[in-house]
Amino acid sequence: YDRLVGYSHVAYTADHTSATIEVRAEHKDPSVTLTYIFAGVSQSSPSKTFSQSQQDPVTIQVSGSDGAKLDLEPVDFIWASPPIASRPGDYRDGQKGAIVELFGWPYADVEKECPHLAEMGYLGVKLFPAMEQVMSTQPFNGVMNPWYFMYQPVSYRLGGRMGSRDALRSLIH
């Protein structure tokens, strides 16, 4: 890995009214001092607690005293998501319901299709894994980027062949 690696861990209170983001970062040189930047505010502590008043995704950066920089994926909180509306004929209370698998569809196309699927009574859509996956620049066994490459992650970043993190967020909301 490069000089600086890390990820964010989110822990919610039992009532989901606040959450603590802890950045777990490591530098190859243990003598390097790390600074953590949550939503533009620098601090020496790797943790910060947020309340429900934080509605926008929190940007997170880590910088080392040697100039190393790491931009982590923004963190969205569960309280910032729109509520799921109930409708007649819905079987959400643990009962049966159908989902449709849109195998290999880009997120933008799935988002356009969702209103029609809801009218037909489907309760959800199954997507490919959302993390960044293996991508080939040359054919593999005669096929360019076969379907099973979608199940071979290269990172936990939310973005891949089907669209960006923002496109996935738009689809979910």
N, C-alpha and C positions, 0 to 999 in steps of 0.2 A: 504494500500500500504506500501511498504518498506519505508525507511527513505527518499529516493530521487527518484522523478519521473520527467519526462519531455518529450518533443518532439521538433522537429525542424520545423520551418515555413520558407518557401522560398518565397521571393517577387522579381520578375523580374522588370527591367526597361521596359518602353513601347517598346523600340526597341530590347529587349532581348540581349543586349550586356553585361549586368552585372546583378548580383543578390545578394541580402542580405539574409544571413541565420540568423535567430533569434532563439535562443534556449530559450524555455519557460520551465523553471525548477522550482521545488518547493521542499523544504526540510521540514520535519516535525518540525524541530527545527529552528525557524526564526533567531536565533543568529548564525547559521552556515554560513560561507562565502563560496560562490561557485566560482570555477575556471572553465573556459570554454576552451576546447582544440580543436581547428580546425586544421585538417591536421597536428597534432603534435606540434602546436604552442599554448602555454598557454596565456590566457589573462583574465582580470577581467570582460570585457564587454561580454554580452550574444549575441552580433551581430558581424558579419563580412561580408564584401562585397567582392565578387569575380568577376573577369572579364572573358572574353572568353579565356584568356590564361590558365585558370584552366580547363584542359581536363579530369583529373582523378576524380573519386568520392571523395568527402571530408568526411573524418572520423571525427566523433564528439564524444567527451567524456565530461562529467561534473564530477568534483570531489568536495567534500565538505571538509571543514577544519576538520571535525570529521572522515575523512577516507572513507566516503561513495563515491561510484563510480557508474556512469551510462554511459553505452555505447549505443549511439543512432545509428540508421541505417545510413549508409553512404548516402550522398546526391549526386545524379547525376544531371547534368545540361542539359537543352534542347539543348544547342549548341554543346554538346559532342556526340549527337546522329547522326548516319549516315543519309544522306538525303534519302528520299523516291524517288526511281527512277520511272519515268513514262515509260510505255511501250504501244505499239499499242493495241488497244482494251480496254484500261483502261477507266473506267468511273468515275474518281476521282473528277471531277469538279462539285460536287454536284449532279451528275446524279446517276442513278441506278447502282447497283452492288450487287453481292451475297457474303455472308459470310457463313462459315460453323461452326457449334457448335460442338466442340470436347469435349463432356460432360464426365468429369472424366479422361481425358487423362493426363498423366504426361508431364511436360513442355518439357523434352528431346524428347519424342515421337512426340509431336506437331512440334517441330523444325525440325525433320527429315521429317515430312509429308509436311511442307510448300512449298518446291520447286514443289512438285507434284500438290498441290492445286493451286499454281500460274499458272502452265501450263494448268490447267483445267479452268482457268479464275476466280477463286475466288479472291476476293479483301481483305479478312481478315478472322480471326479465332476468335470465341467467346470462352473465357475460363471461368472456375470457378473463383469466387472471389479470389484474390491473398493473402489476409491477413491470418494470423494464425487463425485456426478454432478449434472448439470443437473436441476433440478426446477422445474416450472411450476405457477403458481397458476391459470392459465387454459388452456383447450384450445388446442392447436396443430394446425392443419389438421383440426379436428374431433375430435381425440384428446387426452385428458389424459395427459401424460407418456408419449409413444410409446416403444416398446422401444429405438429407436436413441439416445434420450437417455442410456441407460446407458453408452454409449461416448463421452460428452462430459464429461470430467473437469473439475471446478472446483477441485480440490485433490488432494493426495496423502493426505489423511486416510482411514483405513480405516473407512468407514462410509457407508452409502447406503440405498437403498430396500430392499435385501435383509437388512439388519440392521446391528448395531453391530460395533465392533472386537472386543468381548468375545464376541459371538455367533460371529464368524468364528473366533476363537481356540478356542472350545469345539468347533466343528465340526472343525477341523484336528486337535485333540488327541483 
